[in-house]
Amino acid sequence: MVASGSGPAFGERVEYGPNDVCYRHPQVHSFTLCQRCGRTICPECQVVSAVGVLCTDCVKQTQPSTAKRAARASRVTGRRLAASDAPVTYAIMIACGVVFALQLISHYFGTDEVTRALWYAPLYSLPPELLPVGMGFEPWRMLTAMFTHSTGFIFHILFNMYALWLFGRNLEQMIGRIAYLTLYVFAGLGGSLGVMYWAYVSPETINIPTVGASGAIFGVLAATFVAFRAAKVNVTSLAVLLAINIGIGFLPGANISWQAHLGGMVLGAATMGILLATRGPRRKKARIGSLVALGAVLVALACGYLVATPAIF
C-alpha cells in the first residue's frame, strides 16, 4: 500500500531539501531545528538545554550578560547585608577592604595614586589663595581619609577591622543603624579635625598627610565605653585597651597620629553622650536636632583655617 502525499513514506530514503542547511554553516545539511527560533542547526551548533536543542545565538540571548550578573550579585549582596545583624558595620568593613586593596595595587604597581587621592593633610584646608600651585581647597578629604590605612603596616587595617567587628556590631545593634553611621562619620571627621587643629600648635605638621581610619575606629571604642559605663557594665578591659593604644601613639618613631585618635575619641564619646541623653521615642526630635547641631559645629570647625591660618603663614 502506498501512502498518499508528497512526503517520504516509511522505508523510503529522505533527501535533503534546499533549506535543510545550517544557518551558520550553509555547506552542512541538517534536519534539526532550534526549539526557540526554528532555524536549522548542524551538530556543531546544537546546544542541549532543558527545553530541547537550541542554537548558540539563542543560548547567548537567554543567558544574562556579565553586567546583568554583576548587578544581580550586587543586589543579592545588598539584601544580605540589609538583613544581617549589623549591615552598616559590614558595609564599612567592605569599603575599607576595597580601598585598601586599591591602595596596595597603586603602591606596588604605581606611585600610591589612590592613597594620595584620599589621604588628608591640614594643607588641604587652607584658603585657595594660600595653597601651592597645583593644589586645591579639598576639605572633603577629611571624610575620605577615614577609609584609608597604611600600606606599609598590615596590622593597621587588621587591628581596625577586628576592633570594628568586635565592638562596632554590638554598638550598631545597641543604638541603631542611622545613629551608628552618624557616630562613625562624626568620629572620623573628629579625627581629621584633631590633625587639622594640631597645626596651630605645631605648624610644621601642616604638610604631613594622615590615613585616618583609626580616628573613626577610636570613636567607636570611646562610644562603646560611654554606653557601657551608662549601663553599669565593667569597662576595665576596654579602658586598658584605649589607654594602651593612645599611649603607643606617643612613642618616639611610632609614626602614629595620636591627634586623629584623640579627635575621634572625643567626637565618638560626645555623639554617644547625645544619644544617651535623648534616648527614647518621645525625644526623637531632640535627638535629631542635637545631632544636626553637632554636625553643623563640626562643619564650622572644618572651616577654621578660612578664619585664622596657622602661624606658619
Secondary structure, 3 states (H helix, E strand, C coil): CCCCCCCCCCCCCCCCCCCCECCCCCCCECCCECCCCCCECCHHHCEEECCEEECHHHHHHHCCCHHHHHHHHHHHHHHHHHHCCCHHHHHHHHHHHHHHHHHHHHHHHCCCHHHHHHCECHHHHCCHHHCCCCCCCCCCHHHHHHHCCCCCCHHHHHHHHHHHHHHHHHHHHHHCHHHHHHHHHHHHHHHHHHHHHHHHHCHHHHHCCECCHHHHHHHHHHHHHHHHHHCCCCCHHHHHHHHHHHHHCCCCCCCCCHHHHHHHHHHHHHHHHHHHHCCCHHHHHHHHHHHHHHHHHHHHHHCHHHCCCCCCC
